[in-house]
């Protein structure tokens, strides 16, 4: 396949861009990218005319809860802890069929906003709820996106001072054995992997120290990555200091939860010491601006994190706290929030795009094969239409893309295979997804 006549933002280390260029693909891989007409004398299987379009790497969503698509619109005026308390009993009713319907809809929405790789943190395993991990992975195969399934867990219920109800948490050993089984059955370490598994106890207020330590040991023994929520709200920070005598970041450090194989969700309230710790250890951050705004959690110090050398990616977070569920708009939200916090120089349009691509690849440990358009990397590519009236007259296509109205996805490729074509998902019909979702939410109600 050849994509030609398009503006191209490669997001490589040099920031290479072409006002009019081409990308050549061979199967799953990019073989060439450059300016002008493609230097190709053979007969490609397909030529894509990118006139009026911007070509970028496929976007990478570093933090999500796909099952939550079935519980949008709940507790719409609540902060995090009250929101969780309202939703835990609903999530306790999920079975694999409901989770699959929700994940399919959520992944389709992400694909329609240019997302080629999704890190899904699934930490709810209701008793009798069936194969929750399999339900999410089947949805990813159906829609066509890559999936980093974070096998989450909670073992600290109300009786132990935690937030979740006791009948929704797992036994510690059950959580660890379930996580290890998910790794053994589903994890693919290959460079072109469609599915990878990470280890993800949920949060300090829902997980015991025993599970946090056991999870870190398990992940490093199995050579997979670690993920959890941390420093999300001021209330979490106060609770951690009161109960443990340390900040959330100090708690994570004490348990072996900082390092280049770890990325953390939110990091809205790290103090300067924590920002430095994240930077020196190479610990990544999944920034979720819309969800943080929806829950009133605050604005993450993105400029400080980037300046400290922290790998920062973007996350949509669960659709129950970000009902839109799309990733492309998170670039604009991240830029606006950063400038509201730290002034007009806090984040550039190209830094926002880099967070959504290479920043995400770094968080997931996939920077060698994902996150930029370069020869030898996987052909995860998004082609965005910028020739409508919404973007006409903006000379800089990257500025038009990040600051303007959400751009339609003309084509989304994952490993060279179309996932979205002419604005429609290739794996299933939206009407079918809507019918499944209505059935799932009706059963929950």
DRENDO-1510 file (C-alpha; in Angstrom, 1 decimal, always signed):
<recs>
REC; n; res; u; v; w
REC; 1; UNK; +0.0; +0.0; +0.0 .
REC; 2; UNK; +1.1; +3.6; -0.7 .
REC; 3; UNK; -0.4; +6.6; +1.0 .
REC; 4; UNK; +0.5; +9.7; -1.0 .
REC; 5; UNK; -0.3; +13.4; -1.6 .
REC; 6; UNK; -0.7; +14.0; +2.2 .
REC; 7; UNK; +0.8; +16.2; +4.9 .
REC; 8; UNK; +2.8; +13.8; +7.1 .
REC; 9; UNK; +3.8; +14.3; +10.7 .
REC; 10; UNK; +6.1; +11.4; +11.5 .
REC; 11; UNK; +6.7; +12.2; +15.2 .
REC; 12; UNK; +10.2; +10.8; +14.9 .
REC; 13; UNK; +12.9; +11.9; +17.2 .
REC; 14; UNK; +13.8; +14.8; +14.8 .
REC; 15; UNK; +10.2; +15.9; +14.4 .
REC; 16; UNK; +10.3; +15.3; +10.7 .
REC; 17; UNK; +7.3; +16.6; +8.8 .
REC; 18; UNK; +6.4; +16.7; +5.1 .
REC; 19; UNK; +3.9; +19.2; +3.6 .
REC; 20; UNK; +3.3; +16.8; +0.8 .
REC; 21; UNK; +4.6; +13.3; +1.1 .
REC; 22; UNK; +4.1; +9.5; +1.0 .
REC; 23; UNK; +4.2; +6.4; +3.2 .
REC; 24; UNK; +5.0; +3.0; +1.7 .
REC; 25; UNK; +3.8; -0.1; +3.6 .
REC; 26; UNK; +4.7; -3.8; +3.1 .
REC; 27; UNK; +2.3; -6.0; +5.1 .
REC; 28; UNK; +2.5; -5.0; +8.7 .
REC; 29; UNK; +5.5; -2.7; +8.4 .
REC; 30; UNK; +6.4; +0.8; +7.1 .
REC; 31; UNK; +9.2; +0.5; +4.5 .
REC; 32; UNK; +9.6; +4.2; +3.4 .
REC; 33; UNK; +8.4; +7.7; +4.2 .
REC; 34; UNK; +9.4; +10.9; +2.5 .
REC; 35; UNK; +8.6; +14.0; +0.6 .
REC; 36; UNK; +7.0; +14.3; -2.9 .
REC; 37; UNK; +5.8; +11.3; -5.0 .
REC; 38; UNK; +6.5; +7.8; -3.8 .
REC; 39; UNK; +9.7; +6.4; -5.5 .
REC; 40; UNK; +7.8; +3.2; -6.5 .
REC; 41; UNK; +7.9; +1.6; -9.9 .
REC; 42; UNK; +6.0; -1.6; -9.1 .
REC; 43; UNK; +2.3; -2.0; -8.8 .
REC; 44; UNK; +1.1; -1.7; -5.2 .
REC; 45; UNK; -2.0; -3.5; -4.2 .
REC; 46; UNK; -3.6; -0.2; -3.2 .
REC; 47; UNK; -2.9; +3.5; -3.5 .
REC; 48; UNK; -4.5; +5.8; -1.0 .
REC; 49; UNK; -4.9; +9.4; -2.2 .
REC; 50; UNK; -4.3; +11.5; +0.9 .
REC; 51; UNK; -5.1; +14.9; -0.7 .
REC; 52; UNK; -6.5; +17.2; +2.0 .
REC; 53; UNK; -5.4; +14.9; +4.8 .
REC; 54; UNK; -2.9; +14.8; +7.6 .
REC; 55; UNK; -1.1; +11.4; +8.2 .
REC; 56; UNK; +0.0; +10.7; +11.8 .
REC; 57; UNK; +0.9; +7.6; +13.7 .
REC; 58; UNK; -2.1; +5.8; +15.2 .
REC; 59; UNK; -2.9; +7.3; +18.6 .
REC; 60; UNK; -2.1; +5.3; +21.7 .
REC; 61; UNK; -4.5; +5.3; +24.7 .
REC; 62; UNK; -2.5; +4.6; +27.8 .
REC; 63; UNK; -5.4; +4.3; +30.3 .
REC; 64; UNK; -9.0; +3.1; +30.0 .
REC; 65; UNK; -11.7; +1.1; +31.6 .
REC; 66; UNK; -13.7; -0.3; +28.6 .
REC; 67; UNK; -16.3; -2.0; +30.7 .
REC; 68; UNK; -17.5; +1.4; +32.0 .
REC; 69; UNK; -19.1; +2.2; +28.6 .
REC; 70; UNK; -22.2; +0.4; +29.9 .
REC; 71; UNK; -22.4; +2.8; +32.9 .
REC; 72; UNK; -22.1; +6.3; +31.3 .
REC; 73; UNK; -24.1; +9.1; +32.8 .
REC; 74; UNK; -24.0; +7.9; +36.4 .
REC; 75; UNK; -23.1; +10.2; +39.4 .
REC; 76; UNK; -22.5; +13.0; +37.0 .
REC; 77; UNK; -21.9; +15.6; +39.7 .
REC; 78; UNK; -19.7; +13.6; +42.0 .
REC; 79; UNK; -16.0; +13.6; +42.9 .
REC; 80; UNK; -13.9; +10.4; +42.5 .
REC; 81; UNK; -14.7; +8.6; +45.9 .
REC; 82; UNK; -18.4; +9.4; +45.8 .
REC; 83; UNK; -18.5; +8.4; +42.1 .
REC; 84; UNK; -16.9; +5.1; +42.9 .
REC; 85; UNK; -19.1; +4.4; +45.8 .
REC; 86; UNK; -22.2; +4.9; +43.6 .
REC; 87; UNK; -20.9; +2.7; +40.8 .
REC; 88; UNK; -19.3; -0.2; +42.6 .
REC; 89; UNK; -22.7; -1.9; +43.2 .
REC; 90; UNK; -23.6; -1.6; +39.5 .
REC; 91; UNK; -20.3; -3.0; +38.3 .
REC; 92; UNK; -20.7; -5.9; +40.7 .
REC; 93; UNK; -23.6; -7.0; +38.4 .
REC; 94; UNK; -21.4; -7.3; +35.2 .
REC; 95; UNK; -21.1; -10.5; +33.4 .
REC; 96; UNK; -18.9; -11.3; +30.4 .
REC; 97; UNK; -21.6; -10.5; +27.9 .
REC; 98; UNK; -22.1; -7.0; +29.3 .
REC; 99; UNK; -18.4; -6.4; +29.4 .
REC; 100; UNK; -18.0; -7.5; +25.8 .
REC; 101; UNK; -20.8; -5.3; +24.6 .
REC; 102; UNK; -19.3; -2.3; +26.5 .
REC; 103; UNK; -15.7; -3.0; +25.4 .
REC; 104; UNK; -16.8; -3.4; +21.7 .
REC; 105; UNK; -18.6; +0.0; +21.7 .
REC; 106; UNK; -15.7; +1.7; +23.6 .
REC; 107; UNK; -13.1; +0.3; +21.2 .
REC; 108; UNK; -15.1; +1.3; +18.2 .
REC; 109; UNK; -15.4; +4.9; +19.5 .
REC; 110; UNK; -11.6; +4.9; +20.1 .
REC; 111; UNK; -10.9; +3.6; +16.6 .
REC; 112; UNK; -13.1; +6.3; +15.1 .
REC; 113; UNK; -10.9; +8.9; +16.9 .
REC; 114; UNK; -7.7; +7.4; +15.5 .
REC; 115; UNK; -6.7; +5.1; +18.3 .
REC; 116; UNK; -4.7; +2.0; +17.2 .
REC; 117; UNK; -3.5; +0.8; +20.6 .
REC; 118; UNK; -5.5; +0.7; +23.9 .
REC; 119; UNK; -4.3; +0.0; +27.4 .
REC; 120; UNK; -7.4; -1.2; +29.2 .
REC; 121; UNK; -7.2; -1.5; +33.0 .
REC; 122; UNK; -9.8; -4.0; +34.0 .
REC; 123; UNK; -10.0; -4.5; +37.8 .
REC; 124; UNK; -13.6; -5.6; +38.4 .
REC; 125; UNK; -14.2; -9.3; +38.6 .
REC; 126; UNK; -17.7; -10.0; +40.0 .
REC; 127; UNK; -18.2; -13.4; +41.4 .
REC; 128; UNK; -20.0; -15.5; +38.7 .
REC; 129; UNK; -19.1; -12.8; +36.2 .
REC; 130; UNK; -17.5; -15.2; +33.7 .
REC; 131; UNK; -14.3; -14.6; +31.7 .
REC; 132; UNK; -13.9; -10.9; +32.0 .
REC; 133; UNK; -10.4; -10.8; +30.4 .
REC; 134; UNK; -11.6; -12.9; +27.5 .
REC; 135; UNK; -14.6; -10.6; +27.0 .
REC; 136; UNK; -12.3; -7.6; +26.5 .
REC; 137; UNK; -9.8; -9.3; +24.3 .
REC; 138; UNK; -12.5; -10.7; +22.1 .
REC; 139; UNK; -13.8; -7.1; +21.6 .
REC; 140; UNK; -10.3; -5.9; +20.7 .
REC; 141; UNK; -10.0; -8.7; +18.1 .
REC; 142; UNK; -13.5; -7.8; +16.8 .
REC; 143; UNK; -12.7; -4.1; +16.3 .
REC; 144; UNK; -9.1; -4.6; +15.2 .
REC; 145; UNK; -7.1; -2.5; +17.7 .
REC; 146; UNK; -4.1; -3.6; +19.7 .
REC; 147; UNK; -4.8; -4.2; +23.3 .
REC; 148; UNK; -2.6; -4.0; +26.4 .
REC; 149; UNK; -4.9; -5.6; +28.9 .
REC; 150; UNK; -4.0; -4.6; +32.4 .
REC; 151; UNK; -5.2; -7.4; +34.6 .
REC; 152; UNK; -6.3; -5.3; +37.5 .
REC; 153; UNK; -7.3; -6.4; +41.0 .
REC; 154; UNK; -8.7; -5.3; +44.3 .
REC; 155; UNK; -8.3; -7.1; +47.7 .
REC; 156; UNK; -9.0; -4.3; +50.2 .
REC; 157; UNK; -12.7; -4.0; +50.9 .
REC; 158; UNK; -14.6; -1.9; +53.4 .
REC; 159; UNK; -13.8; -4.3; +56.3 .
REC; 160; UNK; -10.1; -3.6; +55.8 .
REC; 161; UNK; -10.6; +0.2; +55.4 .
REC; 162; UNK; -10.8; +0.1; +51.7 .
REC; 163; UNK; -13.4; +1.8; +49.5 .
REC; 164; UNK; -14.9; -1.2; +47.4 .
REC; 165; UNK; -17.6; -3.3; +48.9 .
REC; 166; UNK; -16.3; -6.6; +50.4 .
REC; 167; UNK; -18.3; -8.7; +47.9 .
REC; 168; UNK; -16.5; -7.1; +44.9 .
REC; 169; UNK; -12.9; -7.7; +46.0 .
REC; 170; UNK; -10.8; -10.8; +45.4 .
REC; 171; UNK; -8.7; -12.8; +47.8 .
REC; 172; UNK; -5.0; -11.7; +47.5 .
REC; 173; UNK; -3.8; -15.1; +46.2 .
REC; 174; UNK; -6.8; -15.4; +43.9 .
REC; 175; UNK; -6.0; -12.0; +42.4 .
REC; 176; UNK; -2.3; -12.9; +41.9 .
REC; 177; UNK; -3.1; -16.4; +40.4 .
REC; 178; UNK; -5.7; -14.8; +38.1 .
REC; 179; UNK; -3.2; -12.3; +36.9 .
REC; 180; UNK; -0.5; -14.9; +36.3 .
REC; 181; UNK; -3.0; -17.0; +34.4 .
REC; 182; UNK; -3.9; -14.1; +32.1 .
REC; 183; UNK; -0.2; -13.6; +31.4 .
REC; 184; UNK; +0.4; -17.2; +30.6 .
REC; 185; UNK; -2.6; -17.5; +28.3 .
REC; 186; UNK; -2.7; -14.2; +26.5 .
REC; 187; UNK; +0.6; -12.3; +26.7 .
REC; 188; UNK; +2.5; -12.0; +23.4 .
REC; 189; UNK; +6.1; -10.5; +23.8 .
REC; 190; UNK; +6.6; -10.4; +20.0 .
REC; 191; UNK; +7.4; -6.9; +18.4 .
REC; 192; UNK; +4.2; -7.1; +16.4 .
REC; 193; UNK; +2.0; -8.3; +19.3 .
REC; 194; UNK; -1.7; -7.5; +19.1 .
REC; 195; UNK; -2.2; -8.5; +22.8 .
REC; 196; UNK; +0.0; -7.9; +25.8 .
REC; 197; UNK; -0.8; -8.3; +29.4 .
REC; 198; UNK; +0.3; -6.0; +32.3 .
REC; 199; UNK; -0.1; -6.3; +36.0 .
REC; 200; UNK; -2.4; -3.7; +37.6 .
REC; 201; UNK; -3.6; -3.6; +41.2 .
REC; 202; UNK; -6.2; -0.8; +41.2 .
REC; 203; UNK; -5.2; +1.8; +43.7 .
REC; 204; UNK; -3.8; +2.5; +47.2 .
REC; 205; UNK; -7.4; +2.8; +48.6 .
REC; 206; UNK; -8.5; -0.6; +47.2 .
REC; 207; UNK; -5.4; -2.8; +47.4 .
REC; 208; UNK; -3.3; -4.2; +50.3 .
REC; 209; UNK; +0.4; -3.8; +50.6 .
REC; 210; UNK; +0.7; -7.6; +50.2 .
REC; 211; UNK; -1.0; -7.5; +46.8 .
REC; 212; UNK; +1.1; -4.5; +45.6 .
REC; 213; UNK; +4.3; -6.3; +46.6 .
REC; 214; UNK; +3.2; -9.6; +45.1 .
REC; 215; UNK; +2.1; -7.9; +41.9 .
REC; 216; UNK; +5.5; -6.2; +41.5 .
REC; 217; UNK; +7.3; -9.5; +42.0 .
REC; 218; UNK; +5.0; -11.3; +39.6 .
REC; 219; UNK; +5.4; -8.7; +36.9 .
REC; 220; UNK; +9.2; -8.7; +37.1 .
REC; 221; UNK; +9.3; -12.5; +37.2 .
REC; 222; UNK; +7.1; -12.7; +34.0 .
REC; 223; UNK; +8.8; -9.6; +32.4 .
REC; 224; UNK; +5.7; -7.7; +31.9 .
REC; 225; UNK; +4.8; -4.1; +32.8 .
REC; 226; UNK; +3.1; -2.6; +35.9 .
REC; 227; UNK; +0.3; -0.1; +36.1 .
REC; 228; UNK; -1.9; +1.5; +38.8 .
REC; 229; UNK; -3.8; +4.6; +39.7 .
REC; 230; UNK; -1.7; +7.0; +41.8 .
REC; 231; UNK; -1.9; +10.6; +43.1 .
REC; 232; UNK; -5.2; +11.1; +41.4 .
REC; 233; UNK; -7.0; +13.3; +43.9 .
REC; 234; UNK; -6.1; +15.6; +46.9 .
REC; 235; UNK; -8.3; +13.3; +49.0 .
REC; 236; UNK; -6.1; +10.3; +48.1 .
REC; 237; UNK; -3.0; +12.3; +49.0 .
REC; 238; UNK; -4.5; +13.2; +52.4 .
REC; 239; UNK; -5.6; +9.7; +53.1 .
REC; 240; UNK; -2.2; +8.2; +52.2 .
REC; 241; UNK; -0.4; +10.6; +54.5 .
REC; 242; UNK; -2.8; +10.0; +57.3 .
REC; 243; UNK; -2.9; +6.2; +57.1 .
REC; 244; UNK; +0.7; +5.5; +56.0 .
REC; 245; UNK; +2.7; +8.6; +56.9 .
REC; 246; UNK; +4.0; +9.0; +53.4 .
REC; 247; UNK; +2.9; +10.5; +50.1 .
REC; 248; UNK; +1.4; +8.2; +47.3 .
REC; 249; UNK; +4.7; +8.4; +45.5 .
REC; 250; UNK; +6.8; +7.5; +48.6 .
REC; 251; UNK; +4.4; +4.6; +49.2 .
REC; 252; UNK; +4.9; +3.4; +45.6 .
REC; 253; UNK; +8.7; +3.7; +46.0 .
REC; 254; UNK; +8.6; +1.8; +49.2 .
REC; 255; UNK; +6.8; -1.1; +47.5 .
REC; 256; UNK; +9.0; -1.3; +44.5 .
REC; 257; UNK; +6.5; +0.4; +42.3 .
REC; 258; UNK; +8.7; +3.0; +40.5 .
REC; 259; UNK; +10.8; +2.1; +37.5 .
REC; 260; UNK; +11.0; +2.1; +33.7 .
REC; 261; UNK; +8.6; -0.9; +33.6 .
REC; 262; UNK; +5.9; +1.1; +35.4 .
REC; 263; UNK; +3.4; +3.7; +34.2 .
REC; 264; UNK; +0.9; +5.4; +36.5 .
REC; 265; UNK; -2.6; +6.7; +35.8 .
REC; 266; UNK; -3.4; +10.3; +36.4 .
REC; 267; UNK; -0.6; +11.7; +38.7 .
REC; 268; UNK; -2.6; +14.8; +39.2 .
REC; 269; UNK; -1.2; +15.7; +42.6 .
REC; 270; UNK; +2.5; +14.7; +42.8 .
REC; 271; UNK; +4.7; +17.0; +44.8 .
REC; 272; UNK; +8.0; +18.2; +43.4 .
REC; 273; UNK; +9.8; +15.3; +45.1 .
REC; 274; UNK; +7.5; +12.9; +43.4 .
REC; 275; UNK; +7.9; +14.5; +40.0 .
REC; 276; UNK; +11.7; +14.1; +40.4 .
REC; 277; UNK; +11.3; +10.5; +41.5 .
REC; 278; UNK; +9.2; +9.7; +38.4 .
REC; 279; UNK; +11.8; +11.3; +36.2 .
REC; 280; UNK; +14.9; +9.7; +37.7 .
REC; 281; UNK; +13.3; +6.2; +37.7 .
REC; 282; UNK; +11.7; +6.5; +34.2 .
REC; 283; UNK; +8.2; +5.9; +35.6 .
REC; 284; UNK; +5.6; +6.9; +33.1 .
REC; 285; UNK; +2.4; +8.9; +33.5 .
REC; 286; UNK; -1.0; +8.4; +31.7 .
REC; 287; UNK; -2.5; +11.9; +31.7 .
REC; 288; UNK; -6.4; +11.9; +31.5 .
REC; 289; UNK; -7.4; +15.5; +31.2 .
REC; 290; UNK; -11.1; +15.1; +30.4 .
REC; 291; UNK; -11.8; +12.6; +33.1 .
REC; 292; UNK; -9.8; +14.6; +35.6 .
REC; 293; UNK; -12.0; +17.6; +34.7 .
REC; 294; UNK; -15.3; +15.6; +34.8 .
REC; 295; UNK; -14.5; +14.4; +38.4 .
REC; 296; UNK; -13.0; +17.7; +39.5 .
REC; 297; UNK; -9.7; +16.0; +40.4 .
REC; 298; UNK; -7.5; +18.8; +39.4 .
REC; 299; UNK; -4.9; +19.5; +36.6 .
REC; 300; UNK; -1.8; +17.4; +36.3 .
REC; 301; UNK; +1.6; +19.2; +36.2 .
REC; 302; UNK; +2.3; +18.0; +32.7 .
REC; 303; UNK; +5.0; +20.7; +32.0 .
REC; 304; UNK; +6.9; +19.7; +35.1 .
REC; 305; UNK; +6.6; +16.0; +34.4 .
REC; 306; UNK; +7.9; +16.5; +30.8 .
REC; 307; UNK; +10.8; +18.7; +32.0 .
REC; 308; UNK; +11.7; +16.0; +34.5 .
REC; 309; UNK; +12.0; +13.4; +31.7 .
REC; 310; UNK; +8.9; +11.5; +32.6 .
REC; 311; UNK; +7.3; +9.5; +29.7 .
REC; 312; UNK; +3.8; +11.1; +29.5 .
REC; 313; UNK; +1.1; +9.6; +27.4 .
REC; 314; UNK; -2.6; +10.4; +27.1 .
REC; 315; UNK; -5.5; +8.4; +28.4 .
REC; 316; UNK; -9.3; +8.6; +27.9 .
REC; 317; UNK; -10.0; +6.8; +31.2 .
REC; 318; UNK; -13.3; +5.0; +31.7 .
REC; 319; UNK; -16.3; +6.1; +29.8 .
REC; 320; UNK; -18.2; +6.5; +33.1 .
REC; 321; UNK; -16.0; +9.5; +33.8 .
REC; 322; UNK; -15.5; +10.6; +30.2 .
REC; 323; UNK; -18.7; +9.9; +28.3 .
REC; 324; UNK; -17.2; +11.1; +25.0 .
REC; 325; UNK; -14.8; +8.1; +25.0 .
REC; 326; UNK; -12.5; +9.5; +22.2 .
REC; 327; UNK; -8.8; +10.0; +22.3 .
REC; 328; UNK; -8.1; +12.7; +19.7 .
REC; 329; UNK; -9.9; +15.3; +21.7 .
REC; 330; UNK; -7.7; +14.6; +24.7 .
REC; 331; UNK; -4.8; +16.4; +22.9 .
REC; 332; UNK; -6.7; +19.6; +22.9 .
REC; 333; UNK; -7.9; +19.2; +26.5 .
REC; 334; UNK; -4.3; +18.4; +27.6 .
REC; 335; UNK; -3.0; +21.5; +25.9 .
REC; 336; UNK; -5.7; +23.8; +27.3 .
REC; 337; UNK; -5.4; +22.5; +30.8 .
REC; 338; UNK; -1.6; +22.8; +30.8 .
REC; 339; UNK; -1.8; +26.4; +29.6 .
REC; 340; UNK; -4.5; +27.2; +32.2 .
REC; 341; UNK; -2.2; +25.8; +34.9 .
REC; 342; UNK; +1.2; +27.1; +33.7 .
REC; 343; UNK; +0.7; +29.7; +31.0 .
REC; 344; UNK; +0.8; +29.8; +27.2 .
REC; 345; UNK; +4.2; +28.1; +26.9 .
REC; 346; UNK; +3.2; +25.1; +29.0 .
REC; 347; UNK; +2.5; +22.8; +26.1 .
REC; 348; UNK; +2.8; +23.1; +22.3 .
REC; 349; UNK; +0.5; +21.6; +19.7 .
REC; 350; UNK; +3.3; +19.2; +18.6 .
REC; 351; UNK; +4.0; +18.2; +22.2 .
REC; 352; UNK; +0.3; +17.3; +22.6 .
REC; 353; UNK; +0.5; +15.1; +19.5 .
REC; 354; UNK; +3.7; +13.5; +20.7 .
REC; 355; UNK; +2.0; +12.7; +24.0 .
REC; 356; UNK; -0.8; +10.9; +22.1 .
REC; 357; UNK; +1.7; +8.9; +20.1 .
REC; 358; UNK; +5.4; +8.4; +21.1 .
REC; 359; UNK; +4.6; +9.4; +24.7 .
REC; 360; UNK; +2.1; +6.6; +24.9 .
REC; 361; UNK; +4.5; +4.1; +23.2 .
REC; 362; UNK; +7.1; +4.9; +25.8 .
REC; 363; UNK; +4.6; +4.3; +28.6 .
REC; 364; UNK; +3.7; +0.9; +27.2 .
REC; 365; UNK; +7.3; -0.1; +26.4 .
REC; 366; UNK; +6.6; -0.1; +22.6 .
REC; 367; UNK; +8.7; +2.9; +21.4 .
REC; 368; UNK; +10.8; +0.6; +19.1 .
REC; 369; UNK; +7.8; -0.4; +17.0 .
REC; 370; UNK; +5.0; +2.1; +17.7 .
REC; 371; UNK; +4.4; +5.8; +18.1 .
REC; 372; UNK; +6.1; +7.2; +15.0 .
REC; 373; UNK; +6.0; +6.7; +11.2 .
REC; 374; UNK; +9.5; +5.4; +10.3 .
REC; 375; UNK; +10.9; +2.6; +8.1 .
REC; 376; UNK; +11.0; -0.6; +10.1 .
REC; 377; UNK; +8.1; +0.3; +12.4 .
REC; 378; UNK; +4.7; -1.2; +12.5 .
REC; 379; UNK; +2.1; +0.3; +10.1 .
REC; 380; UNK; -0.2; +1.7; +12.7 .
REC; 381; UNK; -1.3; +4.9; +10.8 .
REC; 382; UNK; -4.1; +7.4; +11.0 .
REC; 383; UNK; -5.2; +9.5; +8.0 .
REC; 384; UNK; -7.3; +12.5; +9.1 .
REC; 385; UNK; -9.4; +14.7; +6.8 .
REC; 386; UNK; -8.6; +18.4; +7.2 .
REC; 387; UNK; -10.2; +19.7; +4.0 .
REC; 388; UNK; -13.6; +20.5; +5.4 .
REC; 389; UNK; -14.8; +24.0; +6.5 .
REC; 390; UNK; -13.9; +23.2; +10.1 .
REC; 391; UNK; -10.2; +23.3; +9.3 .
REC; 392; UNK; -10.0; +25.4; +6.1 .
REC; 393; UNK; -7.7; +28.3; +6.3 .
REC; 394; UNK; -5.4; +27.0; +9.1 .
REC; 395; UNK; -2.1; +26.8; +7.3 .
REC; 396; UNK; -0.4; +24.5; +9.9 .
REC; 397; UNK; -2.1; +21.0; +9.6 .
REC; 398; UNK; -0.9; +20.0; +13.1 .
REC; 399; UNK; -2.3; +23.1; +14.7 .
REC; 400; UNK; -5.6; +22.5; +12.7 .
REC; 401; UNK; -5.6; +18.9; +14.0 .
REC; 402; UNK; -4.9; +19.6; +17.7 .
REC; 403; UNK; -6.7; +22.9; +18.2 .
REC; 404; UNK; -9.6; +22.6; +15.7 .
REC; 405; UNK; -12.8; +20.6; +15.7 .
REC; 406; UNK; -12.3; +16.8; +15.9 .
REC; 407; UNK; -11.0; +15.7; +12.5 .
REC; 408; UNK; -12.8; +12.8; +10.7 .
REC; 409; UNK; -10.7; +9.6; +10.4 .
REC; 410; UNK; -10.5; +8.7; +6.7 .
REC; 411; UNK; -8.4; +5.6; +7.3 .
REC; 412; UNK; -7.0; +3.9; +10.4 .
REC; 413; UNK; -4.5; +1.1; +9.8 .
REC; 414; UNK; -3.3; -1.3; +12.5 .
REC; 415; UNK; -0.5; -3.5; +11.3 .
REC; 416; UNK; -1.4; -2.4; +7.7 .
REC; 417; UNK; -5.0; -3.6; +8.0 .
REC; 418; UNK; -7.9; -1.2; +7.8 .
REC; 419; UNK; -9.8; -0.8; +11.1 .
REC; 420; UNK; -11.6; +2.4; +10.0 .
REC; 421; UNK; -12.3; +3.3; +6.4 .
REC; 422; UNK; -14.1; +6.4; +5.2 .
REC; 423; UNK; -15.2; +7.2; +8.7 .
REC; 424; UNK; -16.8; +3.8; +9.4 .
REC; 425; UNK; -15.5; +0.9; +11.5 .
REC; 426; UNK; -14.5; -2.1; +9.5 .
REC; 427; UNK; -15.1; -4.8; +12.1 .
REC; 428; UNK; -18.8; -4.3; +12.8 .
REC; 429; UNK; -21.7; -2.0; +12.2 .
REC; 430; UNK; -22.4; +0.9; +14.6 .
REC; 431; UNK; -26.1; -0.1; +14.6 .
REC; 432; UNK; -25.2; -3.6; +15.8 .
REC; 433; UNK; -23.0; -2.2; +18.6 .
REC; 434; UNK; -25.8; +0.2; +19.7 .
REC; 435; UNK; -28.3; -2.7; +19.9 .
REC; 436; UNK; -25.9; -4.8; +22.0 .
REC; 437; UNK; -25.2; -1.9; +24.3 .
REC; 438; UNK; -28.9; -1.1; +24.8 .
REC; 439; UNK; -29.5; -4.8; +25.7 .
REC; 440; UNK; -26.5; -4.8; +28.2 .
REC; 441; UNK; -27.6; -1.5; +29.9 .
REC; 442; UNK; -31.2; -2.7; +30.0 .
REC; 443; UNK; -30.1; -5.9; +31.8 .
REC; 444; UNK; -28.1; -3.8; +34.3 .
REC; 445; UNK; -31.1; -1.5; +34.9 .
</recs>
